[in-house]
């Protein structure tokens, strides 16, 4: 199981876990589908929940995901596209309330950052962004207070409680060059929201401004979006960047939208591979984790819960180490 980094918490994982091409490759032969999350969460230390992007999930789903994963596991949760893509951040107080009432708080201490991915057509609008960021809750009390404002569609399917002391972090991923603006970076820093460092094979902007006390990195493909894997040189490069960020430093060749230096300080790093089409993501995540001295689930089978059918795990691990 992945361990904590000595300087800050580093989490290397994958975006989603339910992909048919992964079966009999990442997921060993004989592993039943309902145990795929249990298996993946014992291989890597974090996973992005992306089903929440397409529709509101239910409290029972979040509770199940919480219960199926190890105690020190962390989920990132992708915010609804209804808010980011359909409404484009306009008049979203009630949709935000519905999202936080939908059960996401059932993840409890396993709730990591919430990802807000903006659509390529959406341009930077300072006032609109400020209104949205001002609505985001950053702790249990404010999240529950917002969730209580949900509308009637959530009646009978909401969760309106959260553990005391729960911290809620937010990250914004942009896909329009108009966001390459110092004012945008300043606004994110003011609200303590991370700018997602997104490698998209050159399709959308890659910015590395540090705007919060953590870094959120998404690796969508080195040369082909969602498809190509990361070779040794690319993984070495990202490992060096992660190591610098966790120590509170910026890399000298960072791609920046602002010339104002970030506040120094150690930063947690959350990294998710989204190059899932050709089954690169879990292997790239494991190889990057090992470069950073993080343990993966390639070790003893005895870390698996007894109810997991481990048939074929040895052969899967052998494939992993050679992939």
Steps between C-alpha positions, in 0.01 A plus 500: 500500500628845415674677786516865593783712371755624755451872424135525400225262402535377143218304341549341159195336348255465215189673368218249536532125538223332301634441149431184300845495326667485841351159577750212473776760466502732800225300668610139529302215344235375737450832679127574506395848391359602837848459648682721251504805729624288791782370279596838350498674839754249628725562202502883518426755772236715329234493228297773332126434510378614159146360501406805706582714195223342293224476760434543870591183686321371810608480864499119491752503213739731682463291817582183306807661342611614844457155648669311214829690524787498754491731802767735363357518149394834345249579225490809284148580378423660167234771526187473282516605137153651552677772700814538290389422145126563482461794736863609452515609866197732470226485769640184655423538871217244498683252270800527733271431795362194320852373434610529862171346613534205261722296731852620427543578871453127571861456390589668831878518554556329164370807318787670323484792256192582296588552134320763292584447133392791280405448133724617214240752379487677837708817509641670805246731662633650824161579655347164415798311639502709819130427560558127456809476719325698774230231517736206549504353853838426657395315816232268635284772655477710185451193277205377708352849516514524120367145456190593706404741221437211258183495294213252498668254264736402783224426749539147633843452339719752681768486769524807720779422740878490495768412754625788709830641380452387140698719262379547142748604233419615149690502170411662166604362161479745209496426129493846342804721442317807631578369851869571445452816703673620819163611640370143477798370697455772763133406546581133547763590762256726679256210539761229564390304192755300302558547129509158336824426318359318197715323242273462197749418220504871411127529434417733791709737716752348738552741793708431809423799722480394865184649651420292810665281764468201269559420134251311282659335197309327218695307237270440202765367259851594402460506120142385432211622716359228729694231317879525503712379787786675677853380432792503742613852412151645545445320831841618624403857410168485684661333800751787525219754484294325766804475726564876463135591567474286811811671639349843442706591194403592147681343204720743303332429165142523629234619254340792683213743447620734775841642583404538866677229695297250696521488877766254604402193699477125473208385288303180480484365145212307342578350160253312278570321173212530253662319205270203544412408140792260448532394865805720565360689799547253789845392385620855448367591844687211661825580321479869598424408861804275515721782366390708798574225749134421560392142560234350276283191533754289316600350834351217701159357417414500869403867473186399312176464689399134536180547302691606188552222248876527446515242221752618246652780711851356476489499120353851498783626719755338273344681207501825697870492573583445133243740352 
